[in-house]
Amino acid sequence: MKKKLLVKNIVIAYAYVVTIIFGALISNTVLEPLISYFAIMGFLVGLAAEYTTKRLKQSIL
């Protein structure tokens, strides 16, 4: 069960990254290092947010 939750969390965090990268590529064809930084931070924030949300829901139930 925990493996499935981890995969779901990674997929949702990846969605954060994809929107940042696609948005940057649409406006400019060169991927700047700052955009890569924002994409990595978006992934980490998305993963942390999904993890804590799942943990809070489990503790409430």
Backbone as CSV, one residue per row, in Angstrom:
resi,resn,N_x,N_y,N_z,CA_x,CA_y,CA_z,C_x,C_y,C_z
1,MET,0.815,-1.196,0.000,0.000,0.000,0.000,0.862,1.264,0.000
2,LYS,1.933,1.253,0.788,2.787,2.444,0.865,3.504,2.714,-0.449
3,LYS,3.846,1.653,-1.187,4.511,1.845,-2.473,3.582,2.538,-3.458
4,LYS,2.308,2.180,-3.429,1.339,2.817,-4.324,1.198,4.299,-3.990
5,LEU,1.175,4.630,-2.705,1.054,6.031,-2.312,2.276,6.829,-2.748
6,LEU,3.445,6.224,-2.646,4.666,6.916,-3.051,4.659,7.190,-4.553
7,VAL,4.218,6.216,-5.341,4.156,6.402,-6.795,3.145,7.493,-7.142
8,LYS,2.000,7.497,-6.485,0.996,8.531,-6.737,1.537,9.912,-6.370
9,ASN,2.237,10.000,-5.260,2.810,11.275,-4.838,3.850,11.766,-5.828
10,ILE,4.657,10.866,-6.350,5.685,11.247,-7.326,5.042,11.712,-8.626
11,VAL,3.970,11.055,-9.051,3.288,11.457,-10.281,2.693,12.852,-10.127
12,ILE,2.089,13.142,-8.997,1.504,14.465,-8.777,2.602,15.519,-8.671
13,ALA,3.698,15.200,-8.009,4.817,16.142,-7.928,5.430,16.375,-9.302
14,TYR,5.443,15.358,-10.141,5.935,15.496,-11.511,5.058,16.454,-12.317
15,ALA,3.774,16.463,-12.015,2.862,17.395,-12.699,3.240,18.841,-12.399
16,TYR,3.730,19.119,-11.203,4.214,20.466,-10.870,5.383,20.823,-11.781
17,VAL,6.305,19.874,-11.950,7.510,20.110,-12.748,7.155,20.326,-14.215
18,VAL,6.260,19.513,-14.737,5.905,19.592,-16.151,5.313,20.952,-16.488
19,THR,4.462,21.483,-15.624,3.873,22.789,-15.914,4.923,23.890,-15.919
20,ILE,5.888,23.821,-15.032,6.953,24.822,-14.994,7.824,24.723,-16.244
21,ILE,8.226,23.518,-16.602,9.119,23.338,-17.753,8.404,23.671,-19.062
22,PHE,7.178,23.204,-19.237,6.453,23.508,-20.471,6.181,25.002,-20.604
23,GLY,5.832,25.642,-19.503,5.613,27.081,-19.534,6.870,27.835,-19.928
24,ALA,8.016,27.388,-19.412,9.289,28.031,-19.753,9.660,27.770,-21.209
25,LEU,9.412,26.574,-21.691,9.755,26.253,-23.077,8.845,26.955,-24.081
26,ILE,7.610,27.218,-23.699,6.711,27.937,-24.592,7.164,29.384,-24.752
27,SER,7.589,29.996,-23.655,7.998,31.397,-23.726,9.400,31.573,-24.297
28,ASN,10.270,30.586,-24.116,11.644,30.680,-24.592,12.139,29.259,-24.862
29,THR,12.860,29.057,-25.951,13.295,27.700,-26.300,14.498,27.232,-25.491
30,VAL,15.141,28.135,-24.780,16.304,27.778,-23.961,15.846,27.585,-22.521
31,LEU,16.241,26.476,-21.927,15.887,26.192,-20.543,16.976,26.757,-19.633
32,GLU,16.669,27.837,-18.981,17.637,28.525,-18.117,17.868,27.726,-16.830
33,PRO,19.037,27.916,-16.202,19.297,27.223,-14.933,18.301,27.598,-13.829
34,LEU,17.818,28.832,-13.847,16.846,29.250,-12.833,15.540,28.468,-12.975
35,ILE,15.153,28.182,-14.202,13.944,27.390,-14.433,14.143,25.967,-13.920
36,SER,15.334,25.420,-14.117,15.630,24.080,-13.594,15.542,24.072,-12.068
37,TYR,16.033,25.142,-11.452,15.957,25.265,-9.994,14.493,25.295,-9.543
38,PHE,13.670,26.113,-10.224,12.256,26.188,-9.875,11.560,24.846,-10.092
39,ALA,11.949,24.122,-11.123,11.346,22.821,-11.393,11.694,21.823,-10.287
40,ILE,12.941,21.828,-9.858,13.352,20.926,-8.769,12.646,21.295,-7.472
41,MET,12.573,22.590,-7.190,11.880,23.034,-5.978,10.386,22.702,-6.065
42,GLY,9.806,22.842,-7.248,8.401,22.475,-7.430,8.164,21.006,-7.174
43,PHE,9.093,20.176,-7.627,8.968,18.738,-7.376,9.039,18.437,-5.882
44,LEU,10.004,19.033,-5.205,10.155,18.770,-3.768,8.968,19.292,-2.960
45,VAL,8.498,20.478,-3.312,7.338,21.041,-2.610,6.093,20.206,-2.886
46,GLY,5.902,19.806,-4.135,4.748,18.973,-4.479,4.775,17.631,-3.773
47,LEU,5.952,17.030,-3.715,6.090,15.746,-3.033,5.828,15.891,-1.540
48,ALA,6.367,16.938,-0.941,6.146,17.168,0.486,4.684,17.468,0.784
49,ALA,4.052,18.257,-0.061,2.644,18.595,0.158,1.758,17.361,0.054
50,GLU,2.006,16.533,-0.930,1.208,15.320,-1.082,1.455,14.348,0.069
51,TYR,2.692,14.245,0.495,3.028,13.336,1.596,2.344,13.773,2.884
52,THR,2.429,15.067,3.193,1.822,15.537,4.443,0.305,15.468,4.385
53,THR,-0.277,15.704,3.217,-1.728,15.603,3.085,-2.186,14.170,3.334
54,LYS,-1.469,13.218,2.781,-1.832,11.808,2.986,-1.670,11.418,4.458
55,ARG,-0.584,11.912,5.093,-0.360,11.582,6.501,-1.436,12.185,7.392
56,LEU,-1.854,13.413,7.093,-2.905,14.045,7.891,-4.232,13.313,7.738
57,LYS,-4.538,12.895,6.516,-5.790,12.164,6.306,-5.779,10.827,7.033
58,GLN,-4.617,10.158,7.054,-4.516,8.880,7.748,-4.620,9.056,9.257
59,SER,-4.066,10.147,9.788,-4.108,10.344,11.233,-5.501,10.739,11.698
60,ILE,-6.273,11.401,10.833,-7.630,11.782,11.187,-8.542,10.558,11.225
61,LEU,-8.329,9.675,10.270,-9.178,8.482,10.215,-8.717,7.539,11.273
